[in-house]
Amino acid sequence: MGTVVIIGGTSGIGLGLARYYAEHGRSVVLTGRAASRAEKVASELDGVVSGRGEQATSAPKVRGLAVDLTRPHDMAAALTGVGQVDRLALVAIERDMNSIADYDIDKAIRLTTLKLVGYHAVVHALRSRLSPDSSVLVFGGLAKERPYAGSTTVSTINAGVIGMTRTLSVELAPIRVNSLHTWMIEDSPFWRDKPERQEDARSHTLTNRLVTSAQVVDASVFLLENGAMNGLDLRIDGGLR
């Protein structure tokens, strides 16, 4: 069985996904921009999983690699040490508050390169190491259809993830490719200290609840593992209206 690769796995949803697969006995490679950070998080996660009594002898090896999505030309070299890949999750993202009135071109170029060009460069670099039974998950977001003040670049890029999913599912077939689009994540570092924004967002859902990180990880595993899911853009939003 091949490796699970989490691009953007040092914190948040990426780390939660890495933890899930490590706890289920899978070999995991998680990435971050800085090698020291990625290696430290991987070592800590590997230590936690390896120290669980009877599981100690069968614990997976969790590795950390430095991958900077804003440097797509370096992607092949950065991923050289990764072997056969069974699951690939493209989770990494940066927050960019940008508006058309005060348009910051450098910030827009950076974020567009990171998520659209960078994501494609990762898939290109690992393509020969994906088997017909592999699957790929791309993270987008509901800013694509629910823009907010300052989401000019984010909304545009997340809409681009739809095209990415469609194209990759055709070009990589029979490898499965899906995307996941979340609404406000209640316990994320970006939103958890904004109670007024959370309350407003909650009022627009049918469940009157916001999405949690654990629920996003669960949805991610579903898309990665369910063999019937392909070319799908899944919303996880608590019934947003």
Phi, psi and chi 1 to 4 in degrees:
 res  aa     phi    psi   chi1   chi2   chi3   chi4
   1 MET       -  137.0 -172.9  173.9  -67.6      -
   2 GLY   -78.9 -178.8      -      -      -      -
   3 THR   -83.6  151.2  -62.6      -      -      -
   4 VAL   -96.5  122.0  176.7      -      -      -
   5 VAL  -109.9  125.0  176.9      -      -      -
   6 ILE  -114.8  106.6  -45.9  -68.2      -      -
   7 ILE   -84.3  110.0  -57.6  -64.3      -      -
   8 GLY    93.6   53.2      -      -      -      -
   9 GLY  -110.5   16.1      -      -      -      -
  10 THR   -90.7   -8.4   58.9      -      -      -
  11 SER  -159.6  171.0   63.0      -      -      -
  12 GLY    57.0 -138.9      -      -      -      -
  13 ILE   -61.6  -40.8  -56.7  -57.0      -      -
  14 GLY   -59.7  -44.1      -      -      -      -
  15 LEU   -67.4  -39.7  178.9   56.0      -      -
  16 GLY   -60.7  -39.5      -      -      -      -
  17 LEU   -69.2  -40.7 -162.7   53.1      -      -
  18 ALA   -61.8  -41.9      -      -      -      -
  19 ARG   -63.4  -42.9 -180.0  179.0  -68.8  109.9
  20 TYR   -56.9  -50.3  171.0   87.9      -      -
  21 TYR   -70.0  -36.9  -82.3  108.2      -      -
  22 ALA   -63.1  -41.4      -      -      -      -
  23 GLU   -68.9  -18.7  -70.7  176.2  -13.1      -
  24 HIS   -99.6   20.8  -76.5   75.4      -      -
  25 GLY    80.5   16.2      -      -      -      -
  26 ARG   -95.0  150.1  -56.9  -66.1  -66.7  -84.2
  27 SER   -77.7  129.1  174.9      -      -      -
  28 VAL  -125.8  136.1  175.4      -      -      -
  29 VAL  -116.5  120.7  170.6      -      -      -
  30 LEU  -114.1  147.1   59.9   83.0      -      -
  31 THR  -123.7  156.1   78.7      -      -      -
  32 GLY  -149.4  171.7      -      -      -      -
  33 ARG   -66.8  -36.6  -75.7 -170.0  -61.5  -88.8
  34 ALA  -104.2  131.5      -      -      -      -
  35 ALA   -60.5  -41.9      -      -      -      -
  36 SER   -61.5  -42.9   57.6      -      -      -
  37 ARG   -67.0  -46.6  166.4   73.6  173.7  161.4
  38 ALA   -62.1  -43.8      -      -      -      -
  39 GLU   -66.8  -37.6  -69.0  166.9   -0.7      -
  40 LYS   -66.5  -47.2  179.8  175.5 -175.9  -67.5
  41 VAL   -63.0  -42.5  171.2      -      -      -
  42 ALA   -62.8  -43.0      -      -      -      -
  43 SER   -63.8  -42.0  177.6      -      -      -
  44 GLU   -64.8  -43.2  -69.9  173.0   -9.1      -
  45 LEU   -65.8  -42.5  178.9   56.6      -      -
  46 ASP   -62.3  -38.8 -163.8   40.9      -      -
  47 GLY   -66.6  -40.6      -      -      -      -
  48 VAL   -63.5  -47.3  168.9      -      -      -
  49 VAL   -67.7  -41.4  176.0      -      -      -
  50 SER   -67.8  -23.7  -62.0      -      -      -
  51 GLY   -88.3   11.4      -      -      -      -
  52 ARG   -91.8   66.5  -67.2 -171.7  173.0 -179.2
  53 GLY    50.3 -113.8      -      -      -      -
  54 GLU   -64.0  -21.5  -65.6  179.7   -3.8      -
  55 GLN   -80.0   -8.6  -65.8 -177.0   -1.4      -
  56 ALA   -57.2  -39.5      -      -      -      -
  57 THR   -74.6  -20.7   58.3      -      -      -
  58 SER  -111.6   16.6   59.7      -      -      -
  59 ALA   -65.7  142.3      -      -      -      -
  60 PRO   -74.2  163.5   30.2  -36.2      -      -
  61 LYS   -96.3  116.1  176.8   62.4  177.9  176.8
  62 VAL   -99.4  124.1 -177.0      -      -      -
  63 ARG  -116.7  150.0  -68.7 -171.7  -67.5  145.3
  64 GLY  -115.6  135.9      -      -      -      -
  65 LEU  -129.4  151.3  -68.1  178.7      -      -
  66 ALA   -87.7  121.2      -      -      -      -
  67 VAL  -136.1  119.7  170.1      -      -      -
  68 ASP  -108.1  105.6 -173.6  -13.7      -      -
  69 LEU   -67.3  -17.0  -67.5  171.0      -      -
  70 THR   -80.3   -1.5   66.7      -      -      -
  71 ARG  -122.0   67.4  -59.2  174.7   62.2   88.3
  72 PRO   -61.8  -25.8   20.0  -31.8      -      -
  73 HIS   -66.3  -20.9  -70.5  -67.5      -      -
  74 ASP   -91.5    0.8  -61.5  -19.2      -      -
  75 MET   -64.7  -44.0 -152.8   58.0   61.2      -
  76 ALA   -59.7  -44.1      -      -      -      -
  77 ALA   -67.5  -39.2      -      -      -      -
  78 ALA   -64.3  -30.0      -      -      -      -
  79 LEU  -104.7   12.7  -63.7  169.6      -      -
  80 THR   -56.0  -39.8  -61.6      -      -      -
  81 GLY   -79.4   -0.8      -      -      -      -
  82 VAL   -85.2  129.4  177.5      -      -      -
  83 GLY   -84.8 -144.5      -      -      -      -
  84 GLN   -62.9  137.4  -71.1  -61.5  117.2      -
  85 VAL  -113.1  124.6  177.5      -      -      -
  86 ASP   -95.7  -39.6 -170.6   47.9      -      -
  87 ARG  -135.6  136.2  -58.8  -72.9 -177.6  -96.9
  88 LEU  -130.2  119.8  171.1   60.5      -      -
  89 ALA  -117.1  122.0      -      -      -      -
  90 LEU  -101.1   97.3  -61.3  157.5      -      -
  91 VAL  -109.9  -26.7 -174.3      -      -      -
  92 ALA   -58.4  138.8      -      -      -      -
  93 ILE  -158.0  157.4 -173.7   56.6      -      -
  94 GLU  -120.3  154.6  -71.8 -177.5    1.7      -
  95 ARG   -87.6  135.5  -70.1  -75.5  177.4  179.5
  96 ASP  -137.3  108.3  172.8    9.2      -      -
  97 MET   -91.2  105.2  -60.9  -60.2  -73.1      -
  98 ASN  -140.8  136.0 -148.8  -15.3      -      -
  99 SER  -125.0  161.4   69.6      -      -      -
 100 ILE   -72.0  -25.3 -155.3   66.0      -      -
 101 ALA   -70.6  -38.4      -      -      -      -
 102 ASP  -122.7   61.7  -59.2  -61.1      -      -
 103 TYR   -74.5  120.8 -163.4   59.0      -      -
 104 ASP   -98.8  102.6 -172.0  -41.1      -      -
 105 ILE   -63.9  -41.9  -67.3  174.7      -      -
 106 ASP   -62.4  -43.0  -70.3  -25.5      -      -
 107 LYS   -64.5  -39.5  -73.5  170.1   62.5  177.2
 108 ALA   -65.8  -42.6      -      -      -      -
 109 ILE   -63.2  -41.7  -69.4  173.1      -      -
 110 ARG   -62.3  -48.0  175.6 -179.5  173.5   84.1
 111 LEU   -69.8  -38.2 -170.1   56.2      -      -
 112 THR   -64.0  -42.1  -57.6      -      -      -
 113 THR   -63.2  -45.3  -58.7      -      -      -
 114 LEU   -58.6  -50.9 -176.6  154.1      -      -
 115 LYS   -91.1  -39.7 -168.1  154.1 -172.9  177.8
 116 LEU   -88.2  -57.1  -63.8 -175.0      -      -
 117 VAL   -69.1  -44.2 -177.6      -      -      -
 118 GLY   -61.8  -45.8      -      -      -      -
 119 TYR   -59.5  -46.9  -83.5   16.7      -      -
 120 HIS   -60.8  -39.5  -81.6  115.9      -      -
 121 ALA   -64.0  -35.9      -      -      -      -
 122 VAL   -63.4  -49.2  169.8      -      -      -
 123 VAL   -61.5  -41.3  177.0      -      -      -
 124 HIS   -60.0  -44.7  171.2   71.6      -      -
 125 ALA   -66.4  -33.1      -      -      -      -
 126 LEU   -99.8   -0.9  -65.6  177.3      -      -
 127 ARG   -53.5  -44.3 -179.8  175.2  175.5  -87.3
 128 SER   -71.4  -12.1   63.8      -      -      -
 129 ARG  -102.0    3.4  -75.6  166.5  -89.7 -179.0
 130 LEU   -92.2  135.4  -64.0  167.3      -      -
 131 SER   -93.8  167.2   74.7      -      -      -
 132 PRO   -57.7  -22.8  -27.3   36.7      -      -
 133 ASP   -94.7    3.1  -66.3  -37.2      -      -
 134 SER   -72.5  164.8  -62.8      -      -      -
 135 SER  -142.6  153.7   66.4      -      -      -
 136 VAL  -125.6  137.5  178.2      -      -      -
 137 LEU  -122.8  128.6  177.4   62.0      -      -
 138 VAL  -114.4  130.8 -175.0      -      -      -
 139 PHE   -92.2  127.4  -92.9   69.8      -      -
 140 GLY  -114.3 -127.4      -      -      -      -
 141 GLY   169.4  155.5      -      -      -      -
 142 LEU   -80.5    1.8  -73.2  178.7      -      -
 143 ALA   -62.3  -17.8      -      -      -      -
 144 LYS   -60.7  -30.4   65.6 -175.8  173.5   64.6
 145 GLU  -122.7   -7.4   55.4 -162.0   76.1      -
 146 ARG  -127.3   66.8  -59.1  -75.8  -65.0 -133.9
 147 PRO   -63.6  153.1   17.8  -25.7      -      -
 148 TYR  -132.6  170.1   51.1   86.0      -      -
 149 ALA   -58.5  120.5      -      -      -      -
 150 GLY    94.4    4.5      -      -      -      -
 151 SER   -98.0   18.2   75.4      -      -      -
 152 THR   -49.2  -53.7  -61.6      -      -      -
 153 THR   -74.1  -42.9  -50.1      -      -      -
 154 VAL   -60.2  -46.3  173.1      -      -      -
 155 SER   -62.0  -42.3  -66.4      -      -      -
 156 THR   -65.0  -44.5  -57.4      -      -      -
 157 ILE   -66.2  -42.5  -71.1  171.2      -      -
 158 ASN   -65.1  -31.9  -73.9  -16.9      -      -
 159 ALA   -66.1  -35.3      -      -      -      -
 160 GLY   -64.2  -26.6      -      -      -      -
 161 VAL   -62.2  -30.7  167.4      -      -      -
 162 ILE   -60.7  -48.6  -57.5  -65.2      -      -
 163 GLY   -63.6  -37.3      -      -      -      -
 164 MET   -60.9  -45.2 -175.2 -171.6  -56.1      -
 165 THR   -63.2  -45.0  -56.3      -      -      -
 166 ARG   -60.7  -47.8  -62.4  -75.4 -171.4  -83.7
 167 THR   -66.4  -47.6  -56.7      -      -      -
 168 LEU   -65.2  -35.5  -70.6  178.4      -      -
 169 SER   -65.2  -28.4   63.2      -      -      -
 170 VAL   -80.6  -48.1  171.0      -      -      -
 171 GLU   -69.3  -30.3  -68.3 -165.9   -5.2      -
 172 LEU   -97.6   -5.7  -63.7  178.8      -      -
 173 ALA   -48.3  135.7      -      -      -      -
 174 PRO   -89.5    6.9   34.7  -37.6      -      -
 175 ILE   -60.6  133.8  -64.2  166.1      -      -
 176 ARG   -84.2  141.1  -65.1 -176.4  -60.6  106.2
 177 VAL  -135.2  124.8 -177.3      -      -      -
 178 ASN  -134.5  162.9  -64.5  -70.1      -      -
 179 SER  -128.2  154.3   65.9      -      -      -
 180 LEU  -124.7  131.3 -175.1   62.9      -      -
 181 HIS  -125.3  113.3  -58.8  -92.2      -      -
 182 THR  -101.9  152.1   68.0      -      -      -
 183 TRP   -88.3 -172.0 -178.2 -131.8      -      -
 184 MET   -52.3  126.6 -174.5 -178.4  -69.3      -
 185 ILE   -93.7  114.6  -59.0  174.3      -      -
 186 GLU   -55.9  -42.7 -176.4  175.7   41.0      -
 187 ASP  -101.1   17.6   53.0  -14.4      -      -
 188 SER   -76.5  149.9   72.9      -      -      -
 189 PRO   -57.0  -31.5  -25.3   34.8      -      -
 190 PHE   -72.4  -34.7 -173.2   78.8      -      -
 191 TRP  -105.9  -19.8  -67.8  114.4      -      -
 192 ARG   -67.8  -19.3   64.6 -170.7  174.7 -158.7
 193 ASP  -102.1   22.5   61.2  -13.0      -      -
 194 LYS  -124.7   69.1  -60.4  175.5  175.5   64.1
 195 PRO   -61.0  -35.2   20.6  -32.5      -      -
 196 GLU   -68.3  -41.2  -67.6 -177.4   -0.1      -
 197 ARG   -65.0  -38.7  -65.2  -74.9  -62.4  -83.3
 198 GLN   -64.0  -44.2  -75.7 -159.9   17.5      -
 199 GLU   -63.6  -39.7 -173.5   55.9   36.1      -
 200 ASP   -64.1  -45.1  178.1   65.8      -      -
 201 ALA   -63.4  -40.5      -      -      -      -
 202 ARG   -61.3  -36.7 -166.0  176.1  -71.5  112.0
 203 SER   -67.8  -15.0   70.5      -      -      -
 204 HIS   -96.6    7.0  -67.8  -72.1      -      -
 205 THR  -107.9  150.4   68.6      -      -      -
 206 LEU   -71.5  -26.5  -65.6  175.5      -      -
 207 THR   -88.3  -11.2   59.3      -      -      -
 208 ASN    56.5   31.7 -161.9   34.9      -      -
 209 ARG  -136.4  148.0  -69.1 -170.4  -63.3  -89.5
 210 LEU   -93.9  162.1  -64.7  179.6      -      -
 211 VAL   -72.8  144.5  175.1      -      -      -
 212 THR  -108.0  161.2   67.2      -      -      -
 213 SER   -59.9  -39.9  -63.8      -      -      -
 214 ALA   -62.0  -37.7      -      -      -      -
 215 GLN   -68.5  -35.2  -69.8  167.6  -24.1      -
 216 VAL   -67.0  -41.1  178.0      -      -      -
 217 VAL   -61.5  -43.3  169.7      -      -      -
 218 ASP   -60.7  -43.6 -176.2   62.4      -      -
 219 ALA   -66.3  -35.7      -      -      -      -
 220 SER   -63.8  -45.4  -59.0      -      -      -
 221 VAL   -62.2  -40.7  172.8      -      -      -
 222 PHE   -56.8  -47.5  166.3   70.3      -      -
 223 LEU   -68.8  -35.7  -70.3  175.4      -      -
 224 LEU   -72.5  -31.8  -76.0  164.6      -      -
 225 GLU  -103.7  -25.9  -62.0  -57.8  -32.1      -
 226 ASN   -79.7  114.2 -170.0  -56.3      -      -
 227 GLY   -67.2  -11.6      -      -      -      -
 228 ALA   -89.0  -10.8      -      -      -      -
 229 MET   -89.8  116.2  -61.4  -63.0  103.6      -
 230 ASN  -153.9  134.0 -166.8   23.3      -      -
 231 GLY    67.2   25.1      -      -      -      -
 232 LEU  -101.4  140.1  177.8   69.2      -      -
 233 ASP  -111.2   95.9  -55.4  -61.2      -      -
 234 LEU   -89.3  128.9 -179.7   65.3      -      -
 235 ARG   -91.4  137.2  -66.9  171.3   50.9  129.9
 236 ILE  -129.2  103.9  174.0  168.4      -      -
 237 ASP  -148.1    5.2   56.9   18.4      -      -
 238 GLY    71.8   18.2      -      -      -      -
 239 GLY    81.4   49.4      -      -      -      -
 240 LEU   -63.2  132.8 -177.6   63.2      -      -
 241 ARG  -133.8      -  -68.1  -66.3 -176.1  -89.3
